[in-house]
């Protein structure tokens, strides 16, 4: 947490803590997750020396949904879910359980490396550098991206993932843990994210201020009270100061 002088505290704006979603907020998830999936499949086939019938995207999603139906923890533990999916495809090629487990762990490590090859939206790091000077910053993600592996960790005071709270936004647990860690009330918190329900409604329901990152320029359809929104990170500092400071 930033150490503030008494004079700085008196001038403190209404917003003291800003929390951010990651996927589709700092980068386009589709541009990284599909290549990560394709490259991981190539790695698995190359390492096994086998050609695997992966099926269609619908097949993949059906397998994913089936696995979650058998173990509810897979809804928030994406690492465990990923390993279960790999196991589903590769188990016919292993007689030895230890060898299979080691291979699945290696495959997951490879996928995670590929999953972190993100391309930030323009001005993301510039904005975070500026915000870090004036606000406490946190990450609230349902995903498994690690800001430290992305070179962003030094901008943030904390990062909370789904595995940390054993649930996904819009469940309030992410937001409640942020409040507990920071000691900052919801009315002095701003949450920024792309998802209308998981980010905006989830935060609003707790009395948290919100700004919607709407990079796809979608219409607001949840209610008749659209949030403040932006679609370019170069707009964010001015938007923040004009609405909250």
KETIPA-425418 format. One record per residue (C-alpha): x, y, z; residue in three letters; residue number from 0. Coordinates in pm, whole numbers. Layout:
! residues N
+--------+--------+--------+------+------+
:     px :     py :     pz : resn : resi :
+--------+--------+--------+------+------+
:      X :      Y :      Z :  Ala :  NUM :
...
+--------+--------+--------+------+------+
//
This chain:
! residues 245
+--------+--------+--------+------+------+
:     px :     py :     pz : resn : resi :
+--------+--------+--------+------+------+
:      0 :      0 :      0 :  Unk :    0 :
:    122 :    352 :    -74 :  Unk :    1 :
:    247 :    549 :    228 :  Unk :    2 :
:     78 :    890 :    219 :  Unk :    3 :
:    160 :   1206 :    411 :  Unk :    4 :
:   -118 :   1382 :    606 :  Unk :    5 :
:   -136 :   1650 :    338 :  Unk :    6 :
:   -169 :   1388 :     63 :  Unk :    7 :
:   -440 :   1209 :    259 :  Unk :    8 :
:   -641 :   1532 :    286 :  Unk :    9 :
:   -622 :   1571 :    -92 :  Unk :   10 :
:   -701 :   1206 :   -157 :  Unk :   11 :
:   -970 :   1172 :   -423 :  Unk :   12 :
:  -1282 :    970 :   -368 :  Unk :   13 :
:  -1122 :    671 :   -538 :  Unk :   14 :
:   -840 :    517 :   -337 :  Unk :   15 :
:   -829 :    167 :   -485 :  Unk :   16 :
:   -864 :     65 :   -850 :  Unk :   17 :
:   -906 :   -302 :   -934 :  Unk :   18 :
:   -879 :   -449 :  -1282 :  Unk :   19 :
:   -988 :   -756 :  -1469 :  Unk :   20 :
:   -719 :   -904 :  -1700 :  Unk :   21 :
:   -843 :  -1103 :  -2001 :  Unk :   22 :
:  -1014 :   -879 :  -2258 :  Unk :   23 :
:   -931 :   -580 :  -2040 :  Unk :   24 :
:   -554 :   -554 :  -2078 :  Unk :   25 :
:   -535 :   -774 :  -2391 :  Unk :   26 :
:   -757 :   -957 :  -2638 :  Unk :   27 :
:   -789 :  -1310 :  -2497 :  Unk :   28 :
:   -884 :  -1465 :  -2832 :  Unk :   29 :
:   -554 :  -1357 :  -2985 :  Unk :   30 :
:   -360 :  -1552 :  -2723 :  Unk :   31 :
:   -579 :  -1843 :  -2612 :  Unk :   32 :
:   -638 :  -1995 :  -2957 :  Unk :   33 :
:   -268 :  -1997 :  -3055 :  Unk :   34 :
:   -188 :  -2135 :  -2708 :  Unk :   35 :
:   -434 :  -2419 :  -2764 :  Unk :   36 :
:   -307 :  -2497 :  -3114 :  Unk :   37 :
:     60 :  -2486 :  -3014 :  Unk :   38 :
:     -7 :  -2700 :  -2707 :  Unk :   39 :
:   -177 :  -2964 :  -2921 :  Unk :   40 :
:    119 :  -2964 :  -3159 :  Unk :   41 :
:    357 :  -3001 :  -2863 :  Unk :   42 :
:    156 :  -3292 :  -2722 :  Unk :   43 :
:    147 :  -3475 :  -3055 :  Unk :   44 :
:    515 :  -3411 :  -3123 :  Unk :   45 :
:    623 :  -3522 :  -2776 :  Unk :   46 :
:    404 :  -3832 :  -2782 :  Unk :   47 :
:    480 :  -3910 :  -3143 :  Unk :   48 :
:    107 :  -3968 :  -3191 :  Unk :   49 :
:   -168 :  -3810 :  -3399 :  Unk :   50 :
:   -463 :  -3728 :  -3172 :  Unk :   51 :
:   -824 :  -3686 :  -3278 :  Unk :   52 :
:   -907 :  -3361 :  -3099 :  Unk :   53 :
:  -1255 :  -3331 :  -3244 :  Unk :   54 :
:  -1438 :  -3003 :  -3302 :  Unk :   55 :
:  -1464 :  -2697 :  -3079 :  Unk :   56 :
:  -1808 :  -2819 :  -2972 :  Unk :   57 :
:  -1653 :  -3154 :  -2877 :  Unk :   58 :
:  -1389 :  -2975 :  -2673 :  Unk :   59 :
:  -1649 :  -2763 :  -2492 :  Unk :   60 :
:  -1865 :  -3068 :  -2424 :  Unk :   61 :
:  -1569 :  -3246 :  -2267 :  Unk :   62 :
:  -1491 :  -2936 :  -2062 :  Unk :   63 :
:  -1848 :  -2903 :  -1942 :  Unk :   64 :
:  -1871 :  -3272 :  -1860 :  Unk :   65 :
:  -1556 :  -3258 :  -1648 :  Unk :   66 :
:  -1689 :  -2955 :  -1459 :  Unk :   67 :
:  -2015 :  -3141 :  -1395 :  Unk :   68 :
:  -1816 :  -3416 :  -1222 :  Unk :   69 :
:  -1610 :  -3177 :  -1007 :  Unk :   70 :
:  -1740 :  -2829 :   -926 :  Unk :   71 :
:  -1393 :  -2708 :   -823 :  Unk :   72 :
:  -1297 :  -2718 :  -1191 :  Unk :   73 :
:  -1516 :  -2411 :  -1245 :  Unk :   74 :
:  -1256 :  -2195 :  -1070 :  Unk :   75 :
:   -941 :  -2411 :  -1074 :  Unk :   76 :
:   -841 :  -2368 :  -1437 :  Unk :   77 :
:   -506 :  -2537 :  -1389 :  Unk :   78 :
:   -670 :  -2852 :  -1261 :  Unk :   79 :
:   -929 :  -2833 :  -1539 :  Unk :   80 :
:   -661 :  -2797 :  -1802 :  Unk :   81 :
:   -478 :  -3103 :  -1673 :  Unk :   82 :
:   -801 :  -3306 :  -1669 :  Unk :   83 :
:   -867 :  -3212 :  -2032 :  Unk :   84 :
:   -517 :  -3317 :  -2136 :  Unk :   85 :
:   -561 :  -3641 :  -1943 :  Unk :   86 :
:   -882 :  -3711 :  -2133 :  Unk :   87 :
:   -698 :  -3695 :  -2466 :  Unk :   88 :
:   -368 :  -3864 :  -2376 :  Unk :   89 :
:   -464 :  -4141 :  -2132 :  Unk :   90 :
:   -492 :  -4408 :  -2406 :  Unk :   91 :
:   -119 :  -4365 :  -2473 :  Unk :   92 :
:      1 :  -4435 :  -2119 :  Unk :   93 :
:     18 :  -4756 :  -1918 :  Unk :   94 :
:    223 :  -4600 :  -1640 :  Unk :   95 :
:     29 :  -4352 :  -1423 :  Unk :   96 :
:    342 :  -4174 :  -1302 :  Unk :   97 :
:    465 :  -4120 :  -1656 :  Unk :   98 :
:    120 :  -3995 :  -1754 :  Unk :   99 :
:    108 :  -3750 :  -1463 :  Unk :  100 :
:    455 :  -3616 :  -1543 :  Unk :  101 :
:    361 :  -3570 :  -1907 :  Unk :  102 :
:     39 :  -3386 :  -1818 :  Unk :  103 :
:    233 :  -3152 :  -1588 :  Unk :  104 :
:    483 :  -3080 :  -1867 :  Unk :  105 :
:    198 :  -3017 :  -2111 :  Unk :  106 :
:     38 :  -2776 :  -1867 :  Unk :  107 :
:    365 :  -2590 :  -1816 :  Unk :  108 :
:    398 :  -2553 :  -2192 :  Unk :  109 :
:     39 :  -2429 :  -2227 :  Unk :  110 :
:     84 :  -2177 :  -1946 :  Unk :  111 :
:    393 :  -2037 :  -2116 :  Unk :  112 :
:    199 :  -1998 :  -2441 :  Unk :  113 :
:   -101 :  -1853 :  -2257 :  Unk :  114 :
:    115 :  -1570 :  -2127 :  Unk :  115 :
:    229 :  -1455 :  -2472 :  Unk :  116 :
:    -16 :  -1167 :  -2463 :  Unk :  117 :
:     -8 :   -845 :  -2661 :  Unk :  118 :
:   -123 :   -556 :  -2444 :  Unk :  119 :
:   -375 :   -309 :  -2575 :  Unk :  120 :
:   -210 :     23 :  -2661 :  Unk :  121 :
:   -119 :    240 :  -2360 :  Unk :  122 :
:   -198 :    -21 :  -2092 :  Unk :  123 :
:    147 :    -11 :  -1932 :  Unk :  124 :
:    167 :    367 :  -1968 :  Unk :  125 :
:   -163 :    409 :  -1784 :  Unk :  126 :
:    -71 :    162 :  -1509 :  Unk :  127 :
:    259 :    340 :  -1450 :  Unk :  128 :
:     75 :    669 :  -1398 :  Unk :  129 :
:   -202 :    522 :  -1182 :  Unk :  130 :
:     53 :    346 :   -963 :  Unk :  131 :
:    178 :    685 :   -847 :  Unk :  132 :
:   -159 :    788 :   -705 :  Unk :  133 :
:   -372 :    484 :   -625 :  Unk :  134 :
:   -358 :    143 :   -472 :  Unk :  135 :
:   -399 :   -105 :   -758 :  Unk :  136 :
:   -524 :   -462 :   -760 :  Unk :  137 :
:   -613 :   -743 :  -1000 :  Unk :  138 :
:   -936 :   -945 :   -983 :  Unk :  139 :
:   -938 :  -1224 :  -1241 :  Unk :  140 :
:  -1136 :  -1538 :  -1311 :  Unk :  141 :
:   -848 :  -1659 :  -1525 :  Unk :  142 :
:   -502 :  -1797 :  -1455 :  Unk :  143 :
:   -284 :  -1523 :  -1602 :  Unk :  144 :
:     -9 :  -1412 :  -1363 :  Unk :  145 :
:     80 :  -1042 :  -1372 :  Unk :  146 :
:    430 :  -1124 :  -1249 :  Unk :  147 :
:    492 :  -1346 :  -1552 :  Unk :  148 :
:    362 :  -1065 :  -1773 :  Unk :  149 :
:    598 :   -802 :  -1636 :  Unk :  150 :
:    315 :   -608 :  -1472 :  Unk :  151 :
:    351 :   -726 :  -1114 :  Unk :  152 :
:    538 :   -416 :   -994 :  Unk :  153 :
:    237 :   -199 :  -1076 :  Unk :  154 :
:      1 :   -385 :   -842 :  Unk :  155 :
:    -37 :   -408 :   -466 :  Unk :  156 :
:   -218 :   -742 :   -489 :  Unk :  157 :
:   -365 :   -989 :   -735 :  Unk :  158 :
:   -662 :  -1218 :   -667 :  Unk :  159 :
:   -750 :  -1508 :   -897 :  Unk :  160 :
:  -1043 :  -1748 :   -892 :  Unk :  161 :
:   -831 :  -2016 :   -728 :  Unk :  162 :
:   -752 :  -1777 :   -440 :  Unk :  163 :
:  -1119 :  -1735 :   -350 :  Unk :  164 :
:  -1254 :  -2064 :   -488 :  Unk :  165 :
:  -1516 :  -1887 :   -698 :  Unk :  166 :
:  -1563 :  -1668 :  -1003 :  Unk :  167 :
:  -1685 :  -1314 :  -1044 :  Unk :  168 :
:  -1963 :  -1195 :  -1023 :  Unk :  169 :
:  -1959 :  -1383 :   -692 :  Unk :  170 :
:  -1862 :  -1116 :   -437 :  Unk :  171 :
:  -1562 :  -1305 :   -296 :  Unk :  172 :
:  -1304 :  -1141 :   -526 :  Unk :  173 :
:  -1429 :   -796 :   -428 :  Unk :  174 :
:  -1458 :   -882 :    -60 :  Unk :  175 :
:  -1101 :  -1012 :    -49 :  Unk :  176 :
:   -981 :   -692 :   -218 :  Unk :  177 :
:  -1155 :   -491 :     52 :  Unk :  178 :
:  -1000 :   -707 :    324 :  Unk :  179 :
:   -649 :   -682 :    180 :  Unk :  180 :
:   -662 :   -310 :    107 :  Unk :  181 :
:   -867 :   -189 :    401 :  Unk :  182 :
:  -1047 :     39 :    155 :  Unk :  183 :
:  -1427 :     64 :    154 :  Unk :  184 :
:  -1630 :    -28 :   -151 :  Unk :  185 :
:  -1743 :    333 :   -199 :  Unk :  186 :
:  -1378 :    433 :   -238 :  Unk :  187 :
:  -1305 :    152 :   -483 :  Unk :  188 :
:  -1328 :    155 :   -862 :  Unk :  189 :
:  -1342 :   -166 :  -1065 :  Unk :  190 :
:  -1250 :   -172 :  -1434 :  Unk :  191 :
:  -1333 :   -465 :  -1660 :  Unk :  192 :
:  -1484 :   -578 :  -1988 :  Unk :  193 :
:  -1758 :   -817 :  -1877 :  Unk :  194 :
:  -2101 :   -660 :  -1817 :  Unk :  195 :
:  -2204 :   -923 :  -1560 :  Unk :  196 :
:  -1882 :  -1055 :  -1407 :  Unk :  197 :
:  -1719 :   -713 :  -1374 :  Unk :  198 :
:  -1972 :   -433 :  -1390 :  Unk :  199 :
:  -2282 :   -585 :  -1234 :  Unk :  200 :
:  -2076 :   -786 :   -986 :  Unk :  201 :
:  -1908 :   -469 :   -860 :  Unk :  202 :
:  -2217 :   -249 :   -875 :  Unk :  203 :
:  -2417 :   -491 :   -664 :  Unk :  204 :
:  -2171 :   -424 :   -381 :  Unk :  205 :
:  -2171 :    -46 :   -420 :  Unk :  206 :
:  -1837 :    -38 :   -600 :  Unk :  207 :
:  -1777 :    231 :   -862 :  Unk :  208 :
:  -1726 :     96 :  -1214 :  Unk :  209 :
:  -1586 :    186 :  -1554 :  Unk :  210 :
:  -1657 :    -50 :  -1842 :  Unk :  211 :
:  -1379 :   -128 :  -2088 :  Unk :  212 :
:  -1592 :   -182 :  -2397 :  Unk :  213 :
:  -1330 :   -246 :  -2665 :  Unk :  214 :
:  -1584 :   -433 :  -2879 :  Unk :  215 :
:  -1822 :   -134 :  -2872 :  Unk :  216 :
:  -2114 :   -347 :  -2759 :  Unk :  217 :
:  -2443 :   -187 :  -2654 :  Unk :  218 :
:  -2523 :   -191 :  -2283 :  Unk :  219 :
:  -2818 :   -428 :  -2244 :  Unk :  220 :
:  -2840 :   -521 :  -1876 :  Unk :  221 :
:  -3048 :   -225 :  -1761 :  Unk :  222 :
:  -3128 :    139 :  -1835 :  Unk :  223 :
:  -2832 :    266 :  -1635 :  Unk :  224 :
:  -2527 :    225 :  -1860 :  Unk :  225 :
:  -2189 :    257 :  -1692 :  Unk :  226 :
:  -1915 :    501 :  -1779 :  Unk :  227 :
:  -1725 :    334 :  -2060 :  Unk :  228 :
:  -1417 :    364 :  -2280 :  Unk :  229 :
:  -1262 :    163 :  -2561 :  Unk :  230 :
:   -908 :    298 :  -2576 :  Unk :  231 :
:   -670 :    299 :  -2281 :  Unk :  232 :
:   -541 :    640 :  -2386 :  Unk :  233 :
:   -880 :    776 :  -2270 :  Unk :  234 :
:   -872 :    630 :  -1921 :  Unk :  235 :
:   -680 :    889 :  -1717 :  Unk :  236 :
:   -896 :   1177 :  -1836 :  Unk :  237 :
:  -1212 :    971 :  -1789 :  Unk :  238 :
:  -1110 :    888 :  -1434 :  Unk :  239 :
:  -1021 :   1245 :  -1337 :  Unk :  240 :
:  -1334 :   1395 :  -1492 :  Unk :  241 :
:  -1569 :   1153 :  -1317 :  Unk :  242 :
:  -1410 :   1077 :   -981 :  Unk :  243 :
:  -1126 :   1310 :   -880 :  Unk :  244 :
+--------+--------+--------+------+------+
//
